[in-house]
Amino acid sequence: MLGNLPAAFFAGLHLERLDESIAVISIKQKWFNKNPFRSIYFAILSMAAEVSTGVLCMGAIYKRAPSVSMLVTKSEGVFHKKATGTILFTCNDGKAVHHVVEDVLTSGDGKTITCYSKGTNEKGEVVAEFYFTWSFKTRAMV
């Protein structure tokens, strides 16, 4: 993570689980990622949520021919509780992402998908929910 996403490394994001269908990213409250309200800064929460969706997208386009580009085109977040302690962001949209990428490769048309990531605290309470719209398209062959 340090090489590709240094801000996530320094903020303390950790990959807890990753397979074809699910990604779980954890963030632990600490001095570096806090806000004045004694909770995790909202931008750090957003980053953890985005990574939970983005890592599934990256897996879906890995070593595809032709190569496929991906880009966030929209994000939305809803905050329910103060984020303290350790927060787990879970995205279960991996299979849907793979279907969209397959469709992009088959049709050659650009496609989008909105992925959902839910952040829960150590008690299992939802602290935040995020939606990230990802755009996929095949790269022009040279």
SULDAJO-V377095 format. One line per field, one symbol per residue. ss: DSSP state (a for helix, b for strand, c for the rest). phi: phi as a letter, one per 40 degrees, with the letter a starting at -180 (. if undefined). psi: psi as a letter, one per 30 degrees, with the letter a starting at -180 (. if undefined). A space follows every 10 residues. Layout:
BEGIN
ss->???
phi->???
psi->???
END
This chain:
BEGIN
ss->cccccaaaaa accbbbbbcc ccbbbbbbcc aaabcccccb caaaaaaaaa aaaaaaaaaa accccccbbb bbbbbbbbbc cccccbbbbb bccaaaaaaa aaaaaaaccc bbbbbbbbbb cccccbbbbb bbbbbbbbcc cc
phi->.dccaccccc chcbccaaac bbbbbbbbca dcbcbccgac ddcccccccc cccccccccc bdfcbccbcb acbaaabbbb accbgbbbbb bbcdcccccc cccccccgcc bbabbbbbbb cccgccbabb bbcbbbaccc cb
psi->eeefieeeef fgkkjekkaf fkkkklkkkl efgllfghlk keeeeeeeee eeeeeeeeef fkhkkllklk kkfkkkkkke lkjlbkkkkk kggeeeeeee eeeeeeffkk llkkkkkkkk affgkkflkk kkkkkklkkk k.
END
